[in-house]
């Protein structure tokens, strides 16, 4: 093998794809019911979009982005997250004028050049929701209900914990950063190398650090929740009250911060004990100033992103999905049987019946073995006699029974039995 996949990238094989389809299908339906419409965004954006939105002093911008010059000399970046691209699309396509209260969702790959780890490779996949135009606490609670319902529908809500916090407004956050920096400065030498640098540039990220030394050093740090202004405090109280009424379980984590510069007020993470140290399976919050930062009007907004790889890991443990199997397998023998089998297979597929077949002139026994390996429920046998009479022999591989029916009627008969594909949906 001369050429292999790059480090931090992987193939998703058909056996695993069933789980991906299950998650994506459930997500799309939950989004639809909550009034979200699909947004498809380009993978490649101008680098300035992420530098301006995420923040210059973040790990993502400083060392994790795939950035290069294109043929025209423009600095471009493979998107490392979806929110900045969604806001750019919201503005560039004039939705702030035609649909200022917009609910959008997306599903797709993101790219960060960081150390590959369980559930997070250099190409990873996210599904996300972005809600524009509502400053009220009801929008925060509704988005969290959506997120909880998504995991509940997938059967994962008993394996996750929702943690929430508030970052206050821009003034609250700026004042807190100074208080936190003053606290961390005397214990700078106890921090890891990254966090010693973060004290100067982005001290909030010290609270996120997984290093035991950093966690111990910052254990007594002041919390932002204790110092938010009255309006922001009232907003957070309303969010909590609405979640309580909706019976969405949560914990307040005053140490939880979002390291990206655009977050304010409500912030949250959905954590799982099944994923090791990197235990966040979804995260998000409010980012009221981002639309304005990117050149638009002052539009309040909030959203979240969930990691598909981590959701797949959680779902795979329960064997919640299996690879699709055909309902029928066509077995053909004779000079004109291949042509008839291809025609009948297409008729079945167009009728909604999943059907498979071999294309070569293999023996009857070999084709029957293929039918059994494929997990088919029926073998449809087309020999010279069946072709000449316009019939097909239908063998029930579970019961061992067999009957002959007209070729033009077999599709409706099998469709009525229900195919595995339709049952899975």
JORACOR-V632423 format. One record per residue. N is the residue number from 1. PSI is psi in whole degrees, 0 to 359 (NA if undefined). OMEGA is omega in whole degrees, -180 to 180 (* if undefined). D_LAST is the distance of its C-alpha to the last C-alpha in Angstrom with 2 decimals. Layout:
N:PSI:OMEGA:D_LAST, N:PSI:OMEGA:D_LAST
//
This chain:
1:110:-175:38.54, 2:326:-177:40.40, 3:124:179:37.74, 4:167:180:35.18, 5:154:-180:32.75, 6:155:176:34.43, 7:133:179:34.84, 8:6:177:32.09, 9:155:-178:29.51, 10:160:174:26.94, 11:141:174:24.54, 12:107:-173:20.86, 13:162:-175:20.29, 14:324:-178:17.25, 15:325:-180:16.93, 16:335:-177:16.65, 17:333:178:14.57, 18:321:178:11.35, 19:319:178:12.38, 20:314:180:13.31, 21:321:180:10.07, 22:312:-179:8.45, 23:312:-178:11.55, 24:321:179:11.86, 25:317:178:8.55, 26:316:-178:9.57, 27:313:-179:13.07, 28:320:-180:12.77, 29:318:178:11.39, 30:315:178:14.20, 31:315:-178:16.67, 32:316:-178:16.02, 33:331:178:16.64, 34:5:175:19.77, 35:20:179:21.05, 36:142:180:20.75, 37:149:-173:20.70, 38:138:174:20.04, 39:127:176:23.19, 40:122:-172:23.59, 41:155:178:26.87, 42:153:177:29.11, 43:334:-173:29.43, 44:130:179:33.21, 45:163:172:35.35, 46:138:-176:39.06, 47:325:-178:40.13, 48:333:179:41.89, 49:315:-177:38.67, 50:325:177:37.82, 51:321:-176:41.45, 52:325:-175:41.95, 53:310:-176:38.80, 54:321:180:38.16, 55:136:-177:41.90, 56:327:-172:44.49, 57:31:177:45.10, 58:154:178:41.60, 59:323:-178:40.62, 60:308:-176:37.90, 61:321:-174:40.45, 62:322:-171:43.35, 63:0:-174:41.93, 64:348:-174:38.15, 65:145:171:37.44, 66:96:-174:37.25, 67:137:180:39.96, 68:166:176:42.04, 69:131:176:44.13, 70:184:-176:42.71, 71:338:180:44.99, 72:4:178:46.39, 73:8:179:47.34, 74:136:177:44.71, 75:120:-178:43.31, 76:158:-175:39.51, 77:136:169:36.93, 78:129:-170:33.41, 79:128:178:31.67, 80:348:179:31.81, 81:168:-171:29.74, 82:337:-172:27.91, 83:314:-179:29.87, 84:318:178:33.01, 85:322:179:31.23, 86:319:178:29.32, 87:319:177:32.69, 88:316:179:34.34, 89:321:178:31.78, 90:318:-179:32.16, 91:310:-173:35.91, 92:328:-179:36.32, 93:10:173:34.18, 94:20:180:36.00, 95:334:179:33.20, 96:342:176:35.79, 97:321:-174:37.65, 98:337:-176:34.98, 99:61:-171:32.26, 100:337:173:34.13, 101:87:-172:31.62, 102:141:173:28.55, 103:120:-175:25.28, 104:150:173:23.74, 105:159:180:21.13, 106:158:174:20.90, 107:130:179:19.23, 108:177:-177:21.44, 109:150:173:24.16, 110:165:-174:27.44, 111:126:173:30.63, 112:132:-180:33.35, 113:78:178:36.06, 114:175:-179:36.30, 115:121:180:36.55, 116:141:-178:33.26, 117:172:-178:31.93, 118:122:178:29.03, 119:4:180:25.94, 120:98:178:28.06, 121:184:-178:29.23, 122:330:162:31.19, 123:119:179:28.13, 124:169:-173:25.45, 125:141:179:22.38, 126:150:163:21.88, 127:139:-174:19.74, 128:160:178:22.13, 129:139:178:23.00, 130:131:-175:26.43, 131:117:-175:27.95, 132:139:167:31.22, 133:352:-178:33.92, 134:115:176:33.90, 135:349:-171:36.62, 136:154:179:36.03, 137:335:178:34.86, 138:327:178:32.12, 139:320:178:30.29, 140:313:-178:30.53, 141:320:-179:29.25, 142:319:179:26.35, 143:320:178:25.24, 144:326:174:25.56, 145:318:177:23.51, 146:311:-179:20.69, 147:315:180:21.05, 148:318:-180:21.22, 149:325:177:18.18, 150:311:-179:16.13, 151:329:178:17.41, 152:319:179:17.20, 153:326:178:13.48, 154:356:-178:13.15, 155:23:-175:15.64, 156:359:-173:18.43, 157:334:179:20.75, 158:353:-177:23.07, 159:12:179:23.72, 160:160:177:24.82, 161:128:178:27.84, 162:123:176:28.34, 163:137:-178:31.86, 164:159:177:33.47, 165:175:172:36.86, 166:138:176:38.78, 167:0:-179:40.68, 168:196:179:42.67, 169:181:-178:43.90, 170:320:179:45.44, 171:319:177:48.84, 172:315:-176:47.59, 173:316:-180:45.91, 174:318:179:49.01, 175:321:-180:51.30, 176:321:179:49.13, 177:320:179:49.05, 178:319:178:52.85, 179:319:-179:52.99, 180:320:179:50.57, 181:319:179:52.51, 182:325:179:55.73, 183:320:-174:54.29, 184:334:-174:52.97, 185:314:-179:56.06, 186:337:-179:58.26, 187:24:-178:55.67, 188:319:-177:54.65, 189:342:179:56.05, 190:352:-176:53.72, 191:161:175:50.61, 192:169:-176:48.84, 193:316:179:49.83, 194:316:-176:46.89, 195:332:174:47.50, 196:322:177:51.23, 197:324:-178:50.39, 198:332:179:47.82, 199:322:-179:50.56, 200:321:-169:52.17, 201:324:-177:49.22, 202:72:-173:46.16, 203:340:178:47.07, 204:327:-178:43.81, 205:341:176:42.14, 206:324:180:44.53, 207:339:180:42.71, 208:345:-170:39.45, 209:140:-179:41.15, 210:353:-180:40.00, 211:132:179:43.56, 212:319:-180:45.19, 213:317:-179:48.48, 214:322:179:47.03, 215:319:179:45.24, 216:319:-178:48.52, 217:329:-177:50.59, 218:8:-174:48.49, 219:324:-178:47.93, 220:14:-178:50.52, 221:149:177:49.65, 222:154:179:49.61, 223:148:179:46.28, 224:326:-177:45.29, 225:325:-177:44.02, 226:346:-174:47.59, 227:17:-179:48.97, 228:157:-179:46.68, 229:170:-176:48.28, 230:317:-178:48.12, 231:317:-179:45.55, 232:324:176:43.14, 233:318:178:43.76, 234:320:179:43.05, 235:316:-179:39.80, 236:321:177:38.60, 237:320:179:39.72, 238:319:178:37.69, 239:313:-179:34.52, 240:318:-179:35.04, 241:319:179:35.84, 242:321:177:32.66, 243:321:177:30.52, 244:317:-180:32.48, 245:326:180:31.82, 246:359:180:28.05, 247:40:172:28.30, 248:114:-177:26.95, 249:142:-180:28.90, 250:165:171:30.89, 251:141:174:34.12, 252:125:179:36.74, 253:96:-176:37.76, 254:346:178:40.91, 255:350:-177:41.09, 256:126:177:37.73, 257:163:172:38.31, 258:124:-173:36.51, 259:345:-180:38.66, 260:143:-172:37.72, 261:338:-170:40.42, 262:353:-176:38.39, 263:147:173:37.15, 264:165:179:38.89, 265:230:-171:38.50, 266:131:173:35.20, 267:152:-173:33.74, 268:158:174:31.15, 269:147:173:29.40, 270:114:-172:26.54, 271:148:178:27.89, 272:139:176:26.62, 273:2:-176:28.97, 274:358:-168:26.87, 275:6:-180:27.83, 276:210:-175:31.62, 277:321:178:33.98, 278:82:-167:31.51, 279:4:179:29.52, 280:119:179:28.25, 281:342:175:24.50, 282:152:-180:24.74, 283:158:178:27.84, 284:200:-179:29.28, 285:190:-179:31.69, 286:142:179:33.78, 287:67:-172:35.65, 288:335:-175:37.74, 289:357:-171:40.26, 290:320:180:38.16, 291:318:179:37.88, 292:321:179:41.66, 293:326:-178:42.24, 294:16:171:40.58, 295:6:-180:42.82, 296:186:176:41.05, 297:176:179:42.01, 298:93:-179:41.58, 299:119:177:37.92, 300:149:-177:36.45, 301:159:176:33.11, 302:162:-179:30.86, 303:182:176:27.68, 304:164:171:25.97, 305:143:178:24.37, 306:139:-178:22.19, 307:118:-178:22.41, 308:320:180:19.26, 309:318:-179:21.20, 310:325:175:22.23, 311:321:178:18.82, 312:317:178:17.68, 313:318:180:20.85, 314:317:-177:20.17, 315:328:-178:16.63, 316:331:-178:17.85, 317:333:179:20.49, 318:8:-178:18.18, 319:49:-172:16.34, 320:347:179:13.07, 321:150:178:11.18, 322:161:180:12.50, 323:145:-180:13.03, 324:145:177:11.21, 325:147:-180:13.57, 326:149:174:14.59, 327:323:-176:14.76, 328:150:175:18.26, 329:125:-177:21.11, 330:126:179:24.04, 331:121:-174:27.49, 332:147:177:30.37, 333:134:-179:34.13, 334:167:-171:36.98, 335:317:-175:38.33, 336:5:-174:35.94, 337:326:180:32.87, 338:315:179:31.26, 339:317:180:31.44, 340:322:180:29.98, 341:317:178:27.14, 342:318:180:26.17, 343:315:-179:26.33, 344:321:179:24.28, 345:316:180:21.56, 346:320:178:21.27, 347:319:178:21.20, 348:313:-179:18.32, 349:317:-180:16.26, 350:338:177:17.25, 351:1:178:16.15, 352:14:-180:12.54, 353:124:178:13.50, 354:123:-176:13.40, 355:148:-179:17.09, 356:170:180:19.58, 357:164:168:23.38, 358:154:-179:26.58, 359:341:-176:28.91, 360:170:177:32.22, 361:68:179:34.69, 362:163:-179:33.87, 363:161:179:35.02, 364:315:-179:33.13, 365:319:-180:32.98, 366:319:179:31.71, 367:323:177:28.83, 368:323:176:27.98, 369:321:178:28.00, 370:321:179:25.54, 371:317:179:23.21, 372:319:179:23.46, 373:326:-179:23.06, 374:347:-179:19.85, 375:20:-179:18.43, 376:149:177:18.16, 377:329:-178:18.31, 378:144:168:20.68, 379:126:178:23.54, 380:111:-170:24.64, 381:123:179:28.35, 382:103:172:30.38, 383:185:-178:34.10, 384:320:-179:37.08, 385:316:180:37.48, 386:318:-180:33.88, 387:315:-178:34.08, 388:326:-177:37.46, 389:358:-179:36.31, 390:25:-179:32.94, 391:176:173:31.15, 392:138:176:28.71, 393:123:-178:28.83, 394:114:-179:25.55, 395:124:175:25.79, 396:110:-174:23.53, 397:340:177:23.72, 398:314:-176:23.02, 399:339:-178:25.59, 400:8:180:27.94, 401:162:-178:28.40, 402:140:175:28.82, 403:159:-180:29.34, 404:130:179:30.22, 405:165:178:28.57, 406:142:-179:29.15, 407:322:-176:27.32, 408:356:179:26.59, 409:352:-174:24.86, 410:328:-179:22.72, 411:315:-179:19.76, 412:326:179:19.49, 413:312:-178:20.08, 414:325:178:17.32, 415:326:-179:14.79, 416:336:180:15.73, 417:338:-179:15.06, 418:120:180:11.29, 419:155:177:10.25, 420:325:-178:8.74, 421:317:-179:6.58, 422:328:178:5.25, 423:321:-180:5.42, 424:322:180:3.79, 425:NA:*:0.00
//
